Amino acid sequence: MSKLSTAIKLLKGNIGEFCASLLQNLSFLFPDKLYLTLLFRCKMGYWIDWKNPKTFSEKLQWLKLYNRKPEYTTMVDKYAVKEYVAKLIGEEYIIPTLGVWDTPEEINWDELPNQFVLKTTHGGGGNGVFICRDKKKFDIENVKIKLRYFFLEKSYSGLREWPYKNIKRKILVEKYITDEDLKDYKFFCFDGIAQYCQVISGRNQIMCIDFFDRNWVHQDFHEPKYYPFSNEKLTKPLNYEKMLDIASILSQGIPFVRVDLYNLRGKIFFGEITFFPTSGFGGFTPEIWDYRFGSLVKLKKYFT
């Protein structure tokens, strides 16, 4: 019976993803609320309750529609956010910029160092990021082709993450800061408090995702639900409390936001700010955590 149940769930999931893909191809036909209602049903398997959202997944969709402050566009712009963050926490936490261009054709590749990180200013979810560890092996022509594609892509329409809609599209190159298996520390912040830290490790091999509470106690849930826990014992990074302080400063006055930081042997660098992790469609295992995270998003405090 358990095998049959698993098979039914997989079938439903495949049908849901097919419907979601079809819907996204026709996204231009739908206004925001109707589109998100249908997309949520396809991806999550239940209808969103706009009047009384309870899960984290539902509340992120609600925030897409009703929490639209102009400064959020600056906060998700990979280039503009550097100045914004530097004013709040200091220039020493900003990864140095090596160059900014409007088109791939303007990049002077000869002037770039052997190692660097290239990204589009409007990319989300890791899209538009290219890591060069050895310029001799870096396929510049292939990267140019991909950059042109990312410049044409309408990232807003498919998921309705409105802060990305009006970003000035540019290409940013940053200093490459490590040769190590650098971990991402992503702080889930609710009303200015970093409640959970998501640690992403193993990007060079098998990517793993672990959650810790703010006291660095490992949590027994997955989000997104399809990534494994790390086999490595993840120790609390040096200057962890300072990371919590930075995340708190950058998330003040916002019902929910994720603040991404790096930590290189105690040296902290700002990564990015994200308002809608996995666009609110990642899901939790066990599912109860979707409700627990949802309970931390205090919509009534900000919107009544």
RABELWO-V894574 format. One record per backbone hydrogen bond with DSSP energy under -0.5 kcal/mol. CO is the residue of the C=O (numbers start at 0). NH is the residue of the N-H. Records with the same first field share a line. If there is no record, write none. Layout:
CO->NH / NH
//
This chain:
0->4
1->5
2->6
3->7
4->8
5->9
6->10
7->11
8->12
9->13
10->14
11->15
12->16
13->17
14->18
15->19
16->20
17->21
18->22
19->23
20->24
21->25
22->25
23->26
25->28
26->29
30->34
31->35
32->36
33->37
34->38
35->39
36->40
37->41
38->42
39->43 / 44
40->44
47->49
54->58
55->59
56->60
57->61
58->62
59->63
60->64
61->65
62->66
65->67
66->68
68->71
69->72 / 73
70->74
71->75
72->76
74->272
75->77
76->80
78->81 / 82
79->83
80->84
81->85
82->86
83->87
84->87 / 88 / 89
85->89
89->92
90->93
92->269
95->174
98->172
100->170
102->105
103->106
106->108
107->110 / 111
108->111
113->134
114->175
115->131
116->173
117->129
118->171
119->122
120->77
123->126
125->128
127->119
129->117 / 131
130->132
131->115
133->136 / 137
134->137
136->138
137->139
138->142
139->143
140->144
141->145
142->146
143->147
144->148
145->149
146->150
147->151
148->152
152->154
153->157
154->158
155->158 / 159
159->161
160->163
161->164
163->166
166->168
167->169
169->120
170->100
171->118
172->97 / 98
173->116
174->176
179->181
182->262
183->185 / 199
184->186 / 260
185->187 / 197
186->188 / 258
187->194 / 195
188->256
189->192
192->189 / 194
194->213
195->187 / 197
196->198 / 211
197->185 / 199
198->200 / 209
199->183
200->207
201->204
204->206
207->200
209->198
210->218
211->196
212->215
215->217
216->212
218->210 / 220
221->284
223->222 / 226
227->208
231->233
232->234
236->239
238->242
239->243
240->244
241->245
242->246
243->247
244->248
245->249
246->250
247->250
248->251
250->191 / 253
253->190 / 191
254->190
256->188
257->259 / 273
258->186
259->270 / 271
260->184
261->268
262->264
263->266
265->267
266->263
268->261
271->259
273->257
275->278
276->279
277->280
281->224
284->221
285->288
286->289 / 290
287->290 / 291
288->292
289->55 / 293
290->294
291->295
292->295
293->296
295->297
296->298
297->301
298->301 / 302
299->303
//
